[in-house]
Amino acid sequence: MVEETTKDGTTWYVCEKCGMMFDDREEASQHEVNCDAEDPTYLQ
Ligand SMILES: [Zn+2]
């Protein structure tokens, strides 16, 4: 699940798996689908 965070008035979307930040929500969710940094406890 992509996390939202606000920094300096800008909303960022953070990959919950690896912590990578995106300024585009679509990009973030697309990344997360293909993210390799899998944490077994977060598997759906
Ligand atoms: Zn990631």
mmCIF file of the protein (N, C-alpha, C, O) and its ligand, coordinates in Angstrom:
data_MODEL
# 
_entry.id   MODEL 
# 
loop_
_entity.id 
_entity.type 
_entity.pdbx_number_of_molecules 
1 polymer     1 
2 non-polymer 1 
# 
_entity_poly.entity_id                      1 
_entity_poly.type                           'polypeptide(L)' 
_entity_poly.nstd_linkage                   no 
_entity_poly.nstd_monomer                   no 
_entity_poly.pdbx_seq_one_letter_code       MVEETTKDGTTWYVCEKCGMMFDDREEASQHEVNCDAEDPTYLQ 
_entity_poly.pdbx_seq_one_letter_code_can   MVEETTKDGTTWYVCEKCGMMFDDREEASQHEVNCDAEDPTYLQ 
_entity_poly.pdbx_strand_id                 A 
# 
loop_
_entity_poly_seq.entity_id 
_entity_poly_seq.num 
_entity_poly_seq.mon_id 
_entity_poly_seq.hetero 
1 1  MET n 
1 2  VAL n 
1 3  GLU n 
1 4  GLU n 
1 5  THR n 
1 6  THR n 
1 7  LYS n 
1 8  ASP n 
1 9  GLY n 
1 10 THR n 
1 11 THR n 
1 12 TRP n 
1 13 TYR n 
1 14 VAL n 
1 15 CYS n 
1 16 GLU n 
1 17 LYS n 
1 18 CYS n 
1 19 GLY n 
1 20 MET n 
1 21 MET n 
1 22 PHE n 
1 23 ASP n 
1 24 ASP n 
1 25 ARG n 
1 26 GLU n 
1 27 GLU n 
1 28 ALA n 
1 29 SER n 
1 30 GLN n 
1 31 HIS n 
1 32 GLU n 
1 33 VAL n 
1 34 ASN n 
1 35 CYS n 
1 36 ASP n 
1 37 ALA n 
1 38 GLU n 
1 39 ASP n 
1 40 PRO n 
1 41 THR n 
1 42 TYR n 
1 43 LEU n 
1 44 GLN n 
# 
loop_
_struct_asym.id 
_struct_asym.entity_id 
A 1 
B 2 
# 
loop_
_chem_comp.id 
_chem_comp.type 
_chem_comp.mon_nstd_flag 
ALA 'L-peptide linking' y 
ARG 'L-peptide linking' y 
ASN 'L-peptide linking' y 
ASP 'L-peptide linking' y 
CYS 'L-peptide linking' y 
GLN 'L-peptide linking' y 
GLU 'L-peptide linking' y 
GLY 'peptide linking'   y 
HIS 'L-peptide linking' y 
LEU 'L-peptide linking' y 
LYS 'L-peptide linking' y 
MET 'L-peptide linking' y 
PHE 'L-peptide linking' y 
PRO 'L-peptide linking' y 
SER 'L-peptide linking' y 
THR 'L-peptide linking' y 
TRP 'L-peptide linking' y 
TYR 'L-peptide linking' y 
VAL 'L-peptide linking' y 
ZN  non-polymer         . 
# 
_pdbx_entity_nonpoly.entity_id   2 
_pdbx_entity_nonpoly.name        ? 
_pdbx_entity_nonpoly.comp_id     ZN 
# 
_pdbx_nonpoly_scheme.asym_id         B 
_pdbx_nonpoly_scheme.entity_id       2 
_pdbx_nonpoly_scheme.mon_id          ZN 
_pdbx_nonpoly_scheme.ndb_seq_num     1 
_pdbx_nonpoly_scheme.pdb_seq_num     101 
_pdbx_nonpoly_scheme.auth_seq_num    101 
_pdbx_nonpoly_scheme.pdb_mon_id      ZN 
_pdbx_nonpoly_scheme.auth_mon_id     ZN 
_pdbx_nonpoly_scheme.pdb_strand_id   A 
_pdbx_nonpoly_scheme.pdb_ins_code    . 
# 
loop_
_atom_site.group_PDB 
_atom_site.id 
_atom_site.type_symbol 
_atom_site.label_atom_id 
_atom_site.label_alt_id 
_atom_site.label_comp_id 
_atom_site.label_asym_id 
_atom_site.label_entity_id 
_atom_site.label_seq_id 
_atom_site.pdbx_PDB_ins_code 
_atom_site.Cartn_x 
_atom_site.Cartn_y 
_atom_site.Cartn_z 
_atom_site.occupancy 
_atom_site.B_iso_or_equiv 
_atom_site.pdbx_formal_charge 
_atom_site.auth_seq_id 
_atom_site.auth_comp_id 
_atom_site.auth_asym_id 
_atom_site.auth_atom_id 
_atom_site.pdbx_PDB_model_num 
ATOM   1   N  N  . MET A 1 1  ? 0.835  -1.199  0.000   1.00 0.00 ? 1   MET A N  1 
ATOM   2   C  CA . MET A 1 1  ? 0.000  0.000   0.000   1.00 0.00 ? 1   MET A CA 1 
ATOM   3   C  C  . MET A 1 1  ? 0.869  1.248   0.000   1.00 0.00 ? 1   MET A C  1 
ATOM   4   O  O  . MET A 1 1  ? 1.832  1.339   0.761   1.00 0.00 ? 1   MET A O  1 
ATOM   5   N  N  . VAL A 1 2  ? 0.532  2.203   -0.847  1.00 0.00 ? 2   VAL A N  1 
ATOM   6   C  CA . VAL A 1 2  ? 1.314  3.440   -0.943  1.00 0.00 ? 2   VAL A CA 1 
ATOM   7   C  C  . VAL A 1 2  ? 0.931  4.379   0.199   1.00 0.00 ? 2   VAL A C  1 
ATOM   8   O  O  . VAL A 1 2  ? -0.247 4.624   0.458   1.00 0.00 ? 2   VAL A O  1 
ATOM   9   N  N  . GLU A 1 3  ? 1.944  4.891   0.866   1.00 0.00 ? 3   GLU A N  1 
ATOM   10  C  CA . GLU A 1 3  ? 1.704  5.838   1.949   1.00 0.00 ? 3   GLU A CA 1 
ATOM   11  C  C  . GLU A 1 3  ? 1.806  7.265   1.441   1.00 0.00 ? 3   GLU A C  1 
ATOM   12  O  O  . GLU A 1 3  ? 2.632  7.583   0.585   1.00 0.00 ? 3   GLU A O  1 
ATOM   13  N  N  . GLU A 1 4  ? 0.941  8.125   1.992   1.00 0.00 ? 4   GLU A N  1 
ATOM   14  C  CA . GLU A 1 4  ? 1.011  9.539   1.643   1.00 0.00 ? 4   GLU A CA 1 
ATOM   15  C  C  . GLU A 1 4  ? 1.727  10.296  2.731   1.00 0.00 ? 4   GLU A C  1 
ATOM   16  O  O  . GLU A 1 4  ? 1.512  10.056  3.919   1.00 0.00 ? 4   GLU A O  1 
ATOM   17  N  N  . THR A 1 5  ? 2.582  11.215  2.320   1.00 0.00 ? 5   THR A N  1 
ATOM   18  C  CA . THR A 1 5  ? 3.241  12.057  3.302   1.00 0.00 ? 5   THR A CA 1 
ATOM   19  C  C  . THR A 1 5  ? 3.393  13.458  2.733   1.00 0.00 ? 5   THR A C  1 
ATOM   20  O  O  . THR A 1 5  ? 3.597  13.625  1.530   1.00 0.00 ? 5   THR A O  1 
ATOM   21  N  N  . THR A 1 6  ? 3.295  14.457  3.586   1.00 0.00 ? 6   THR A N  1 
ATOM   22  C  CA . THR A 1 6  ? 3.415  15.831  3.122   1.00 0.00 ? 6   THR A CA 1 
ATOM   23  C  C  . THR A 1 6  ? 4.701  16.437  3.648   1.00 0.00 ? 6   THR A C  1 
ATOM   24  O  O  . THR A 1 6  ? 4.992  16.379  4.843   1.00 0.00 ? 6   THR A O  1 
ATOM   25  N  N  . LYS A 1 7  ? 5.463  17.016  2.738   1.00 0.00 ? 7   LYS A N  1 
ATOM   26  C  CA . LYS A 1 7  ? 6.728  17.613  3.112   1.00 0.00 ? 7   LYS A CA 1 
ATOM   27  C  C  . LYS A 1 7  ? 6.888  18.931  2.366   1.00 0.00 ? 7   LYS A C  1 
ATOM   28  O  O  . LYS A 1 7  ? 6.818  18.958  1.137   1.00 0.00 ? 7   LYS A O  1 
ATOM   29  N  N  . ASP A 1 8  ? 7.102  20.015  3.088   1.00 0.00 ? 8   ASP A N  1 
ATOM   30  C  CA . ASP A 1 8  ? 7.252  21.337  2.480   1.00 0.00 ? 8   ASP A CA 1 
ATOM   31  C  C  . ASP A 1 8  ? 6.075  21.684  1.568   1.00 0.00 ? 8   ASP A C  1 
ATOM   32  O  O  . ASP A 1 8  ? 6.253  22.289  0.511   1.00 0.00 ? 8   ASP A O  1 
ATOM   33  N  N  . GLY A 1 9  ? 4.875  21.293  1.990   1.00 0.00 ? 9   GLY A N  1 
ATOM   34  C  CA . GLY A 1 9  ? 3.686  21.627  1.228   1.00 0.00 ? 9   GLY A CA 1 
ATOM   35  C  C  . GLY A 1 9  ? 3.459  20.754  0.008   1.00 0.00 ? 9   GLY A C  1 
ATOM   36  O  O  . GLY A 1 9  ? 2.505  20.969  -0.739  1.00 0.00 ? 9   GLY A O  1 
ATOM   37  N  N  . THR A 1 10 ? 4.318  19.778  -0.201  1.00 0.00 ? 10  THR A N  1 
ATOM   38  C  CA . THR A 1 10 ? 4.170  18.872  -1.335  1.00 0.00 ? 10  THR A CA 1 
ATOM   39  C  C  . THR A 1 10 ? 3.775  17.497  -0.825  1.00 0.00 ? 10  THR A C  1 
ATOM   40  O  O  . THR A 1 10 ? 4.326  17.008  0.161   1.00 0.00 ? 10  THR A O  1 
ATOM   41  N  N  . THR A 1 11 ? 2.817  16.878  -1.502  1.00 0.00 ? 11  THR A N  1 
ATOM   42  C  CA . THR A 1 11 ? 2.416  15.525  -1.128  1.00 0.00 ? 11  THR A CA 1 
ATOM   43  C  C  . THR A 1 11 ? 3.284  14.514  -1.854  1.00 0.00 ? 11  THR A C  1 
ATOM   44  O  O  . THR A 1 11 ? 3.445  14.560  -3.073  1.00 0.00 ? 11  THR A O  1 
ATOM   45  N  N  . TRP A 1 12 ? 3.841  13.595  -1.064  1.00 0.00 ? 12  TRP A N  1 
ATOM   46  C  CA . TRP A 1 12 ? 4.665  12.544  -1.625  1.00 0.00 ? 12  TRP A CA 1 
ATOM   47  C  C  . TRP A 1 12 ? 3.982  11.211  -1.394  1.00 0.00 ? 12  TRP A C  1 
ATOM   48  O  O  . TRP A 1 12 ? 3.234  11.028  -0.434  1.00 0.00 ? 12  TRP A O  1 
ATOM   49  N  N  . TYR A 1 13 ? 4.255  10.297  -2.287  1.00 0.00 ? 13  TYR A N  1 
ATOM   50  C  CA . TYR A 1 13 ? 3.703  8.953   -2.160  1.00 0.00 ? 13  TYR A CA 1 
ATOM   51  C  C  . TYR A 1 13 ? 4.860  7.996   -1.970  1.00 0.00 ? 13  TYR A C  1 
ATOM   52  O  O  . TYR A 1 13 ? 5.762  7.903   -2.802  1.00 0.00 ? 13  TYR A O  1 
ATOM   53  N  N  . VAL A 1 14 ? 4.812  7.288   -0.854  1.00 0.00 ? 14  VAL A N  1 
ATOM   54  C  CA . VAL A 1 14 ? 5.949  6.474   -0.434  1.00 0.00 ? 14  VAL A CA 1 
ATOM   55  C  C  . VAL A 1 14 ? 5.630  4.995   -0.583  1.00 0.00 ? 14  VAL A C  1 
ATOM   56  O  O  . VAL A 1 14 ? 4.596  4.520   -0.113  1.00 0.00 ? 14  VAL A O  1 
ATOM   57  N  N  . CYS A 1 15 ? 6.526  4.277   -1.238  1.00 0.00 ? 15  CYS A N  1 
ATOM   58  C  CA . CYS A 1 15 ? 6.407  2.828   -1.322  1.00 0.00 ? 15  CYS A CA 1 
ATOM   59  C  C  . CYS A 1 15 ? 6.637  2.257   0.079   1.00 0.00 ? 15  CYS A C  1 
ATOM   60  O  O  . CYS A 1 15 ? 7.672  2.486   0.706   1.00 0.00 ? 15  CYS A O  1 
ATOM   61  N  N  . GLU A 1 16 ? 5.639  1.510   0.545   1.00 0.00 ? 16  GLU A N  1 
ATOM   62  C  CA . GLU A 1 16 ? 5.720  0.980   1.897   1.00 0.00 ? 16  GLU A CA 1 
ATOM   63  C  C  . GLU A 1 16 ? 6.786  -0.108  2.014   1.00 0.00 ? 16  GLU A C  1 
ATOM   64  O  O  . GLU A 1 16 ? 7.268  -0.403  3.107   1.00 0.00 ? 16  GLU A O  1 
ATOM   65  N  N  . LYS A 1 17 ? 7.143  -0.697  0.885   1.00 0.00 ? 17  LYS A N  1 
ATOM   66  C  CA . LYS A 1 17 ? 8.070  -1.828  0.912   1.00 0.00 ? 17  LYS A CA 1 
ATOM   67  C  C  . LYS A 1 17 ? 9.523  -1.378  1.003   1.00 0.00 ? 17  LYS A C  1 
ATOM   68  O  O  . LYS A 1 17 ? 10.305 -1.943  1.767   1.00 0.00 ? 17  LYS A O  1 
ATOM   69  N  N  . CYS A 1 18 ? 9.890  -0.351  0.216   1.00 0.00 ? 18  CYS A N  1 
ATOM   70  C  CA . CYS A 1 18 ? 11.293 0.036   0.179   1.00 0.00 ? 18  CYS A CA 1 
ATOM   71  C  C  . CYS A 1 18 ? 11.514 1.483   0.590   1.00 0.00 ? 18  CYS A C  1 
ATOM   72  O  O  . CYS A 1 18 ? 12.659 1.904   0.753   1.00 0.00 ? 18  CYS A O  1 
ATOM   73  N  N  . GLY A 1 19 ? 10.437 2.260   0.762   1.00 0.00 ? 19  GLY A N  1 
ATOM   74  C  CA . GLY A 1 19 ? 10.588 3.627   1.225   1.00 0.00 ? 19  GLY A CA 1 
ATOM   75  C  C  . GLY A 1 19 ? 10.882 4.645   0.140   1.00 0.00 ? 19  GLY A C  1 
ATOM   76  O  O  . GLY A 1 19 ? 11.141 5.810   0.441   1.00 0.00 ? 19  GLY A O  1 
ATOM   77  N  N  . MET A 1 20 ? 10.847 4.228   -1.114  1.00 0.00 ? 20  MET A N  1 
ATOM   78  C  CA . MET A 1 20 ? 11.090 5.147   -2.204  1.00 0.00 ? 20  MET A CA 1 
ATOM   79  C  C  . MET A 1 20 ? 9.949  6.151   -2.329  1.00 0.00 ? 20  MET A C  1 
ATOM   80  O  O  . MET A 1 20 ? 8.779  5.793   -2.189  1.00 0.00 ? 20  MET A O  1 
ATOM   81  N  N  . MET A 1 21 ? 10.295 7.413   -2.595  1.00 0.00 ? 21  MET A N  1 
ATOM   82  C  CA . MET A 1 21 ? 9.273  8.460   -2.648  1.00 0.00 ? 21  MET A CA 1 
ATOM   83  C  C  . MET A 1 21 ? 8.989  8.889   -4.086  1.00 0.00 ? 21  MET A C  1 
ATOM   84  O  O  . MET A 1 21 ? 9.892  8.988   -4.916  1.00 0.00 ? 21  MET A O  1 
ATOM   85  N  N  . PHE A 1 22 ? 7.706  9.141   -4.353  1.00 0.00 ? 22  PHE A N  1 
ATOM   86  C  CA . PHE A 1 22 ? 7.285  9.598   -5.676  1.00 0.00 ? 22  PHE A CA 1 
ATOM   87  C  C  . PHE A 1 22 ? 6.381  10.805  -5.515  1.00 0.00 ? 22  PHE A C  1 
ATOM   88  O  O  . PHE A 1 22 ? 5.678  10.926  -4.512  1.00 0.00 ? 22  PHE A O  1 
ATOM   89  N  N  . ASP A 1 23 ? 6.391  11.706  -6.500  1.00 0.00 ? 23  ASP A N  1 
ATOM   90  C  CA . ASP A 1 23 ? 5.464  12.840  -6.441  1.00 0.00 ? 23  ASP A CA 1 
ATOM   91  C  C  . ASP A 1 23 ? 4.191  12.548  -7.222  1.00 0.00 ? 23  ASP A C  1 
ATOM   92  O  O  . ASP A 1 23 ? 3.290  13.383  -7.299  1.00 0.00 ? 23  ASP A O  1 
ATOM   93  N  N  . ASP A 1 24 ? 4.129  11.364  -7.794  1.00 0.00 ? 24  ASP A N  1 
ATOM   94  C  CA . ASP A 1 24 ? 2.958  10.966  -8.559  1.00 0.00 ? 24  ASP A CA 1 
ATOM   95  C  C  . ASP A 1 24 ? 2.379  9.683   -7.977  1.00 0.00 ? 24  ASP A C  1 
ATOM   96  O  O  . ASP A 1 24 ? 3.079  8.683   -7.817  1.00 0.00 ? 24  ASP A O  1 
ATOM   97  N  N  . ARG A 1 25 ? 1.100  9.730   -7.667  1.00 0.00 ? 25  ARG A N  1 
ATOM   98  C  CA . ARG A 1 25 ? 0.459  8.589   -7.016  1.00 0.00 ? 25  ARG A CA 1 
ATOM   99  C  C  . ARG A 1 25 ? 0.455  7.353   -7.911  1.00 0.00 ? 25  ARG A C  1 
ATOM   100 O  O  . ARG A 1 25 ? 0.726  6.243   -7.454  1.00 0.00 ? 25  ARG A O  1 
ATOM   101 N  N  . GLU A 1 26 ? 0.150  7.555   -9.175  1.00 0.00 ? 26  GLU A N  1 
ATOM   102 C  CA . GLU A 1 26 ? 0.138  6.442   -10.122 1.00 0.00 ? 26  GLU A CA 1 
ATOM   103 C  C  . GLU A 1 26 ? 1.506  5.775   -10.221 1.00 0.00 ? 26  GLU A C  1 
ATOM   104 O  O  . GLU A 1 26 ? 1.622  4.550   -10.230 1.00 0.00 ? 26  GLU A O  1 
ATOM   105 N  N  . GLU A 1 27 ? 2.530  6.608   -10.294 1.00 0.00 ? 27  GLU A N  1 
ATOM   106 C  CA . GLU A 1 27 ? 3.896  6.091   -10.374 1.00 0.00 ? 27  GLU A CA 1 
ATOM   107 C  C  . GLU A 1 27 ? 4.228  5.256   -9.148  1.00 0.00 ? 27  GLU A C  1 
ATOM   108 O  O  . GLU A 1 27 ? 4.830  4.188   -9.247  1.00 0.00 ? 27  GLU A O  1 
ATOM   109 N  N  . ALA A 1 28 ? 3.830  5.755   -8.014  1.00 0.00 ? 28  ALA A N  1 
ATOM   110 C  CA . ALA A 1 28 ? 4.135  5.063   -6.766  1.00 0.00 ? 28  ALA A CA 1 
ATOM   111 C  C  . ALA A 1 28 ? 3.457  3.702   -6.703  1.00 0.00 ? 28  ALA A C  1 
ATOM   112 O  O  . ALA A 1 28 ? 4.082  2.706   -6.338  1.00 0.00 ? 28  ALA A O  1 
ATOM   113 N  N  . SER A 1 29 ? 2.170  3.662   -7.060  1.00 0.00 ? 29  SER A N  1 
ATOM   114 C  CA . SER A 1 29 ? 1.470  2.383   -6.976  1.00 0.00 ? 29  SER A CA 1 
ATOM   115 C  C  . SER A 1 29 ? 1.983  1.423   -8.034  1.00 0.00 ? 29  SER A C  1 
ATOM   116 O  O  . SER A 1 29 ? 2.035  0.212   -7.817  1.00 0.00 ? 29  SER A O  1 
ATOM   117 N  N  . GLN A 1 30 ? 2.364  1.975   -9.184  1.00 0.00 ? 30  GLN A N  1 
ATOM   118 C  CA . GLN A 1 30 ? 2.908  1.123   -10.224 1.00 0.00 ? 30  GLN A CA 1 
ATOM   119 C  C  . GLN A 1 30 ? 4.257  0.544   -9.800  1.00 0.00 ? 30  GLN A C  1 
ATOM   120 O  O  . GLN A 1 30 ? 4.556  -0.625  -10.046 1.00 0.00 ? 30  GLN A O  1 
ATOM   121 N  N  . HIS A 1 31 ? 5.060  1.389   -9.158  1.00 0.00 ? 31  HIS A N  1 
ATOM   122 C  CA . HIS A 1 31 ? 6.338  0.909   -8.649  1.00 0.00 ? 31  HIS A CA 1 
ATOM   123 C  C  . HIS A 1 31 ? 6.128  -0.206  -7.633  1.00 0.00 ? 31  HIS A C  1 
ATOM   124 O  O  . HIS A 1 31 ? 6.803  -1.235  -7.658  1.00 0.00 ? 31  HIS A O  1 
ATOM   125 N  N  . GLU A 1 32 ? 5.175  0.028   -6.741  1.00 0.00 ? 32  GLU A N  1 
ATOM   126 C  CA . GLU A 1 32 ? 4.988  -0.915  -5.647  1.00 0.00 ? 32  GLU A CA 1 
ATOM   127 C  C  . GLU A 1 32 ? 4.576  -2.301  -6.149  1.00 0.00 ? 32  GLU A C  1 
ATOM   128 O  O  . GLU A 1 32 ? 4.942  -3.319  -5.562  1.00 0.00 ? 32  GLU A O  1 
ATOM   129 N  N  . VAL A 1 33 ? 3.814  -2.323  -7.238  1.00 0.00 ? 33  VAL A N  1 
ATOM   130 C  CA . VAL A 1 33 ? 3.420  -3.600  -7.824  1.00 0.00 ? 33  VAL A CA 1 
ATOM   131 C  C  . VAL A 1 33 ? 4.658  -4.387  -8.258  1.00 0.00 ? 33  VAL A C  1 
ATOM   132 O  O  . VAL A 1 33 ? 4.714  -5.611  -8.146  1.00 0.00 ? 33  VAL A O  1 
ATOM   133 N  N  . ASN A 1 34 ? 5.647  -3.643  -8.757  1.00 0.00 ? 34  ASN A N  1 
ATOM   134 C  CA . ASN A 1 34 ? 6.853  -4.296  -9.277  1.00 0.00 ? 34  ASN A CA 1 
ATOM   135 C  C  . ASN A 1 34 ? 8.018  -4.227  -8.294  1.00 0.00 ? 34  ASN A C  1 
ATOM   136 O  O  . ASN A 1 34 ? 9.136  -4.613  -8.634  1.00 0.00 ? 34  ASN A O  1 
ATOM   137 N  N  . CYS A 1 35 ? 7.769  -3.743  -7.089  1.00 0.00 ? 35  CYS A N  1 
ATOM   138 C  CA . CYS A 1 35 ? 8.844  -3.556  -6.128  1.00 0.00 ? 35  CYS A CA 1 
ATOM   139 C  C  . CYS A 1 35 ? 9.429  -4.907  -5.710  1.00 0.00 ? 35  CYS A C  1 
ATOM   140 O  O  . CYS A 1 35 ? 8.703  -5.851  -5.398  1.00 0.00 ? 35  CYS A O  1 
ATOM   141 N  N  . ASP A 1 36 ? 10.751 -4.968  -5.714  1.00 0.00 ? 36  ASP A N  1 
ATOM   142 C  CA . ASP A 1 36 ? 11.441 -6.209  -5.360  1.00 0.00 ? 36  ASP A CA 1 
ATOM   143 C  C  . ASP A 1 36 ? 11.719 -6.313  -3.878  1.00 0.00 ? 36  ASP A C  1 
ATOM   144 O  O  . ASP A 1 36 ? 12.003 -7.399  -3.374  1.00 0.00 ? 36  ASP A O  1 
ATOM   145 N  N  . ALA A 1 37 ? 11.640 -5.189  -3.169  1.00 0.00 ? 37  ALA A N  1 
ATOM   146 C  CA . ALA A 1 37 ? 11.976 -5.174  -1.757  1.00 0.00 ? 37  ALA A CA 1 
ATOM   147 C  C  . ALA A 1 37 ? 10.815 -5.746  -0.945  1.00 0.00 ? 37  ALA A C  1 
ATOM   148 O  O  . ALA A 1 37 ? 10.154 -5.042  -0.182  1.00 0.00 ? 37  ALA A O  1 
ATOM   149 N  N  . GLU A 1 38 ? 10.596 -7.021  -1.133  1.00 0.00 ? 38  GLU A N  1 
ATOM   150 C  CA . GLU A 1 38 ? 9.458  -7.649  -0.472  1.00 0.00 ? 38  GLU A CA 1 
ATOM   151 C  C  . GLU A 1 38 ? 9.766  -7.967  0.983   1.00 0.00 ? 38  GLU A C  1 
ATOM   152 O  O  . GLU A 1 38 ? 10.798 -8.545  1.324   1.00 0.00 ? 38  GLU A O  1 
ATOM   153 N  N  . ASP A 1 39 ? 8.840  -7.568  1.806   1.00 0.00 ? 39  ASP A N  1 
ATOM   154 C  CA . ASP A 1 39 ? 8.938  -7.932  3.225   1.00 0.00 ? 39  ASP A CA 1 
ATOM   155 C  C  . ASP A 1 39 ? 7.861  -8.991  3.477   1.00 0.00 ? 39  ASP A C  1 
ATOM   156 O  O  . ASP A 1 39 ? 6.671  -8.717  3.318   1.00 0.00 ? 39  ASP A O  1 
ATOM   157 N  N  . PRO A 1 40 ? 8.272  -10.186 3.866   1.00 0.00 ? 40  PRO A N  1 
ATOM   158 C  CA . PRO A 1 40 ? 7.333  -11.298 4.054   1.00 0.00 ? 40  PRO A CA 1 
ATOM   159 C  C  . PRO A 1 40 ? 6.144  -10.948 4.938   1.00 0.00 ? 40  PRO A C  1 
ATOM   160 O  O  . PRO A 1 40 ? 5.054  -11.484 4.740   1.00 0.00 ? 40  PRO A O  1 
ATOM   161 N  N  . THR A 1 41 ? 6.331  -10.072 5.894   1.00 0.00 ? 41  THR A N  1 
ATOM   162 C  CA . THR A 1 41 ? 5.236  -9.738  6.808   1.00 0.00 ? 41  THR A CA 1 
ATOM   163 C  C  . THR A 1 41 ? 4.205  -8.856  6.128   1.00 0.00 ? 41  THR A C  1 
ATOM   164 O  O  . THR A 1 41 ? 3.107  -8.668  6.651   1.00 0.00 ? 41  THR A O  1 
ATOM   165 N  N  . TYR A 1 42 ? 4.550  -8.311  4.961   1.00 0.00 ? 42  TYR A N  1 
ATOM   166 C  CA . TYR A 1 42 ? 3.621  -7.421  4.269   1.00 0.00 ? 42  TYR A CA 1 
ATOM   167 C  C  . TYR A 1 42 ? 2.972  -8.092  3.075   1.00 0.00 ? 42  TYR A C  1 
ATOM   168 O  O  . TYR A 1 42 ? 2.200  -7.451  2.362   1.00 0.00 ? 42  TYR A O  1 
ATOM   169 N  N  . LEU A 1 43 ? 3.255  -9.345  2.836   1.00 0.00 ? 43  LEU A N  1 
ATOM   170 C  CA . LEU A 1 43 ? 2.644  -10.036 1.711   1.00 0.00 ? 43  LEU A CA 1 
ATOM   171 C  C  . LEU A 1 43 ? 1.140  -10.093 1.871   1.00 0.00 ? 43  LEU A C  1 
ATOM   172 O  O  . LEU A 1 43 ? 0.624  -10.345 2.960   1.00 0.00 ? 43  LEU A O  1 
ATOM   173 N  N  . GLN A 1 44 ? 0.448  -9.857  0.772   1.00 0.00 ? 44  GLN A N  1 
ATOM   174 C  CA . GLN A 1 44 ? -1.008 -9.856  0.829   1.00 0.00 ? 44  GLN A CA 1 
ATOM   175 C  C  . GLN A 1 44 ? -1.548 -11.255 0.545   1.00 0.00 ? 44  GLN A C  1 
ATOM   176 O  O  . GLN A 1 44 ? -2.762 -11.460 0.548   1.00 0.00 ? 44  GLN A O  1 
HETATM 177 ZN ZN . ZN  B 2 .  ? 9.459  -0.084  -3.456  1.00 0.00 2 101 ZN  A ZN 1 
# 
